[in-house]
């Protein structure tokens, strides 16, 4: 059996460790045999000596197998989706129940926000009483009965990732492609899905704004998922503006509920379009649609018919939230005490949005975290944001800022104004889905 020192020595020499050595190292991370110092050295070594496709797949598999792996006996396919993170990205809240309404089972293990990108669990936690922390047996029970659940990872899911993730932050190795892939997929594959679709963001609000880097990540995720026996594909999607017209936890729940319950004319175009694209791909991968186009049509029908909203309501109830949430969500969600409207000081066309800056504004309002132990105000954020290419007149609203007090609202509004650049001529936004990688 390979010793951690041998693996680290190989990396130092610029040699790729053999898959068996990576498996042993991951097992040591999970058991505690590998020290924090060795974990940090490993992360730095992988940055200098990438593992390659075979090594990446072996590390991911070993990190998955170092903890609990869910077991299923269900009458339909187990499907899931993962996003690399962005601003105003509440797709999971709409997609999970829509997939369930189409016959899939969705055990969506998600995370909390850190930095400028929001976390799905923080958004759900804006719903009073709703629990996102539970053990595997309760998760499996809810998914079996309801069709979907959105929860956090237990300490028994991919424990090696939890240790490696912590040292990556303090050692400046967060952006390692191999470690990103292993971190994402070790948890997702522990759900034992039959198919997985990845939403890899690019643009000003993305974790990886550079399109070439995002493409490389998408390709590596697909290859690694498939190498571990899961039907996997990735959509390279645009994050040059928020996925919804809101950013902030309760505000994004509102956007999701509008997509689930309001007439089609009031739905956020990008949010619903992205939900259909990702859902269509997932249904096709899972054998519930002939292709992604047919799958997208089924997702659209689940939204239009109210079936997805009904599933969402049952999920909220099963996870401890209000029993009447789909009918009375406007009354159930908390609201900020101050709302300030930002208006255009001249006519023009919305030409560019610094989406990362918007995410930072939400964090500074109290809607996100700089550190893992920061408390979140679910009410604050930005809503009714003008879209790229929108033609606006002088005095027309560009956004609303939701804040805890007037001073915070005024400062945030000034920063939002600086994040929106106006043009004098027509602007064509980038395509929402730029590429599908299978």
Secondary structure, DSSP 8 states (H G I E B T S, - for coil): ---HHHHHHHHHTT----HHHHHHHHHHHHHT-S-HHHHHHHHHHHHHS--HHHHHHHHHHHHHHTS-------SS-BEEEEE---SS--HHHHHHHHHHHTT-BEEEEE---BTTB--HHHHHTTSTT------HHHHHHHHHHHSEEEEE--TTSSHHHHHHHHHHHHHT-TT-HHHHHHHHHHHHHTT--SEEEEEEEESTTSSS-SHHHHHHHHHHHHHHHHHTT-EEEEEEEE-SS-SSS-BSHHHHHHHHHHHHHS-GGGS-HHHHHHHHHHHHHHHHHTTSSSSHHHHHHHHHHHHHHSHHHHHHHHHHHHTT--TTHHHHHHHHS---SEEEEEE-SS-EEEEEE-HHHHHHHHIIIIIS-SSTT----TT-EEES---TT-EE-TT-EEEEEEESSHHHHHHHHHHHHHHEEEESS------SEEEEE-
